[in-house]
Amino acid sequence: MFEFELSEEQQMLREMVRDFTNAEIKPMARRIDEEERIPPELMQKIRDLGILGAAFPAEYGGAGVGEVGYCLIQEEIGRGCLSTATFIGAHESIGTNAIFIGGSEALKKKYIPLLAEGKMIGGFALTETLAGSDSFNLKTRAHFDGSDWIINGEKLWITNGSIADVLSVFARTDKGITGFVVETKSPGFSAGPPEKKMGIRGSVTAPISFDNVRVPKENVIGDDGRGFLVAMKTLDAGRLGLGAACLGASKELLELSTKYAKERKQFDVTISQFEAIQFMLAEMCELIYGMESIIYRTAAAYDAGKPVSRQSATVKLFASESLCKIADKAVQIHGGMGYSRELPIERFYRDARINPIFEGTNEIQKIVIARDILKRNGVWS
């Protein structure tokens, strides 16, 4: 039977980020949503907190907290603002992590410390018009001219796309798909205006393009033609962080809904006394317990070096769908106030909806899970 308990250091990390979220992020969450950006002063405080590379070893400027620690960070940030959690996830869990997973030692030491300190902002550029769920169908191309790689093409829905200093970019070469570290100050790189989105509006999402962008040969992530494997391994970790942010938002919604139910009166009693409300709270709790159990079990397995592709797909699938259900119940419990911008419930409801879509749609997660089960002939392991 699996049992997992946080160490004293992990508990201290959770409490530190929780205090930061309560003091700095929650009071600013509505402004982040309405202004569609994370204010510079909050960005600086996030840098100063030291969480933008905390998962990585100390030799690369991180805190060595691993995937479990990173999930604790994202859970607590998710309680306050999913836009902020999305920014951190794109920067650390997929943008920087792609370099950590596949990059040479020189590449890691060149970029990860700067990214971990927040002196550079990172992102992950895979998605294209014809390569969303079909992520192997990339049209962005790179060719080697004898000294540098030259990249041409376009990508869209890139989180941090217009604010990043460094992007982990995936393009097609003669040998297949290859990853590159691209500095966005490079001539020929450009980012379009941010997308106007229903939710996570404070997270900048933008199209980017490459017009003969020159990339040093040393900036290849791993081997030429092996980039797709790096991208998929990176997304294994990214889905865990996404699940953790969903968990944090779900816990916040449960707390807000419980407090409201114990204060709101109808028919001369608080609505918490109505069985219909109690059942909704119980169902929220059921989903949260399941989310928490599989997220940290899988994160611990990831830190132990075990393959977790099926497990991380399961986390992403279950956590994203659970948050949507919990957000819907929270709106229902709050009634008209849940639909009003006066309370944060409607923002969480809007922010929740993207989670079954990005970092691989939930339909793709089901394919990943099913293929693994078929490969194992249905044997559970």
N, C-alpha and C positions, 0 to 999 in steps of 0.2 A: 504494500500500500504506500502511495506517495505521500510524504509529509514535507512541508516547506515552512521554514521559520526564518524571519529576517534576523541578520546579525545586528549587533549593537551599532556598528558603523552604518549599515543600511537603514536602520531606524532613524539614526541621526540625520542621514541624507534626506529621508522622507520629510522629517520635521522641518529641516532647513528650507526645503523647497515649498512646503506647505505654508510656512510663515511668510515666505516671499510672495507667494501667490495671494495670500489673504491681504497682505499689506500693499502690494504694488500692482498686481495684475487685475484682481477683481474690481477694484475701484476704477480701473481704466478700461475695462472690457467693453462697455457700451461705446465709449469714445473710439476704441479700436474698430468696432463694427461700423460706426457711422462715418468715420473719416477714411475707412478702408485702408488702413495702414497701422503699423505699430509705431507709436511716437518715438522719436530719436532718444528722448530721455529714458524711456523704458528699455529700449534696445541696449543702451549703455549699462543700465542696471543688470540686465541679463548677462551681458559680457562680464561685468564685475563679479557676478555670482559664481562664475566658473563652471557653468553647465553646458556650454556649447561644444565641449569635447570630452566631457567627463567619462564617457564610456571607454575611451582609449587609454592605453598604458601611459605611465608617467614619462617614459622616454620620448613620447610624441606630444607631450604637453597636456595630456589628459590626467584624470584622477584615478583611472583604473577601476572604475565601479562596474564595468562589464554591462552585459545586457540587462541583468536584473536591476542594477542601479539605474540604468537609463530608463527602464520601464517605470521605476518608482518616480523618477523626475517627470516623465510624460504624464503619468497618472495625476500627479499633483498640479501640473500646469493645466491639464485638461479640465480640472475642477473649476478653473477660473476663466479660461478662454481657449477655445479650440483653434482659433486663428493663430494664436501664439504657439500652441503645440505643433501646428502644421508647419510654421516657419522653422521651428527647431528641428522637427523631423526631417524636413527636406535638406536642411543644412548639415545636420550631424549624422542621422541614421542612414541616409542614402547618399547624399552628396559627398560627404567626407568619408563615409564608410566604404564606398566603392574604391577609393584610393587605398584605404587600409587593407581591404580584402585582396585586391589584385595588383596594387602598385609595387614597384621596386622599392628597395630600402631607401635609395636616394630620393625617389618621388615622395615617399611617406615623410621623410625628414624635411623635405623642402616645403611641403604644403600643410601637413596635418597640424604642426604646432601653431601656425598662423591661424588656421581655421579653428582650432581648439580655443585659442585666446579671443576669438572674435575679431581679430585684426583683418581677417578676410571672411566674407560670407559665401557659403557654398550652395550648390544645388545639383540636381540630377536631371539630365536631359536625355530621355529615351523616346517619349511619345511623339508621334507624328500624325498627320491627317489620316493616313492609311495604315498606321501602326499604333493603334490604341490597345485593344485586346490582342490583336495580332502583332505582338511586339517584335516578332522576327522579321516583319515585312518593312524594314527600314529603307527609305529612299535617300536619306542623307548619305553622301559618299565622301570617302577620304582616299587620296592617292599619295604615294611617296615620290617626291621629285629628286631624290638623291641626297637631300640634306634635311628637309622638313616634310611633315605631312600637311596636305592642303585639304581643307574641309569645305564642302559646299552643300547647302540644303536648308531645310526649314523644320522647326519643331514647334509644337504648341502645347498649351496647358502645363507650362513649366513653372513649378512653384519656385519662388525667389528669382525667376528668370530675369527680371529687370533690375534687381538689386544685388545680384550675386557678383562677386569678384572672380570666382572660380566655379566652373561647372564640370562635372563628370559627364562627358558627352559620348554617345554611342553612335557609330556610323558604319556603313558597309564599305569593306575593302575587297580586294581581289580574293582574299583568303576567308572572308566571312564578315562577322561583326566584331568591331574592335572598339575598345574604350580609350578615351583621351581626356587628359586634364587640359581644359581650355580656359585661359584667362580672358575675361570679357573685355578687357581694354585692348585686346588684339585688333588690329585693323581688319575690317571686313565683318566683324561681329556686330550685330544690332539686335535690340529688343523692342518689340512693339508695345503699345499701351496695355496696361493691365486689363484683364477681363472683368466685366461687371457680373458678379456672381450672386446667387441667392443666399449663400451662406459662406462661412469662413472668409468674410469680406476683408478682414484685416490681413489675411495672407495674400501676398502679391502673386498672381498667376498671369504669365505673359507668354506670347509667342516669341520665338527667337529665330534668327537666321544667320547663315554663314555664307559669306561671299569671298571665296578664296582665302579663308582664314588659315594662316600658317601656324603650325603647332610643332615645337621641337620634337625630334624623335624620342628624346628622353621622357616625354610626357605621355607615352603610351601606357595605358593601365594593363599590365600583364603582357601577354603575347598577342601579336597580330592574329586576328581571327578567333580569339578566345574570349571576346568581350561579352558575348551573350551569357555565358556561364557566370561571369563576374556580376552582370546585371541581375540575374536571377538570385544569386546568393545574397546580393545586397538587399533585394526586396524581401527575402526571408526575414532579415532583421527588421527592415522597415515596417513590415506588417505587425510585428510584435509591438513596436512603439505606437503604431496607430491603434492597436487594440488597447494598449495601456491608457492612451488619451481618451478613448471611448469609455473605458472603465471609470476614469476620474470624473468625466462629465456625468456618467450614470449615477455615481455616488452623490454628486452635488445635487442632481435632480431629485434623488430619493430624499435627501435631507430637506431640501426646500419644500417638497410636496408633503412630507410628514409634518413639518412645522406649520404649513398653511392649513392642513387638514385639522390640526389641533387648535387652530385659532378661528377658522371660519365657521360661523354658525348658520344653520338652516333648521327650521322647525324647532327652534329653541334649544338645539343641541349642536355640538361641534360635529362637523361632517366626518371626523375620524371615528365616530360611533356607528356610522353606516357601514353595513357589511360590504356594499359595493366598493366603497373607498378602501376598506381594509383589504379586499381581494386584490385591488390594483397595487397597493403598496407591497403586498406579499409577492405578487408576480414580479414586481421590480426587483425585490430582494432576491428572488430565485435566479433571475438572470444575472444579477451582479455577482452572486456567489459562483455561478458557473464561469463567468468571465474571469474573475480573479484567479480561480483555480487553474484554468488552462493557460492563462497568460504567464504566470510566474513559474509554473511547471515547465513550460516550453522555454522560457528565458533561461532558466537554470540549466536545461539540457543544451541550449545554444552555448552558454558559457563553458560547459563541459566538453565542447567540441563535437557534439553529436549532430547528425543530420536532422534538420527539423522542417524540411520543405512542406510535407503534408501537415505537420502540426501547426506551423505558422499560417498556412492557408486556412486551417480550421479556426485559429484564433481570429484572423481577420474576418472571416465569414460570420462567426458567431458573435463577436464583439460589435461589429458594425450593425448587424441586424438587431441585436439586443438594445443598443443605444437608441435606434430609431423607435423601437417599441416602447422603451422607457420614456423617451421624450414625448411620445404621443400620449402616454398615460399621465405624464406630468401636466400637459396642457389640459387634459380632461379633468383632472383633479382641481386645477386652478380655475376651470371654467373660463369666463370672459377675461379674467385677469391673466390667464395663461396665454391669451391671444393678443394681449396688449404689450406694447414695447416698454411699458412702465416697469415690468418685471423681466428678469433675464430668461424666463422660460421659453418665450418665442424665439429668442436668439439661439438657444441651445437646440430648439426644434429645427431651425433652418440650418444650423451648422452640422447637425447630425446627418443630414441626407446625403452629403458627399461621400461618406465613409463606405457605403456599399459599392461606390463607383471607382474611386481612385486607388492607386497602388495595386491595380488589378481588380476588375469588376468581380462581384461575388459569383457570377456565373463562371468566370475563369477559375476562381478558387475551388468551385465544385469539380471542375475538370481535373485540376491538380490532385485533389483528394481522391477522386474516383480512379484515376490512372494508377495512383500508388496502391490503392486497395486491390485493384485488378492484378497488378504486378505481384502482389503478395498472396494472390488467390484468397483474399478475404481474411487472411490470418492477421489477428491484431497483435501489434508489437510496439 
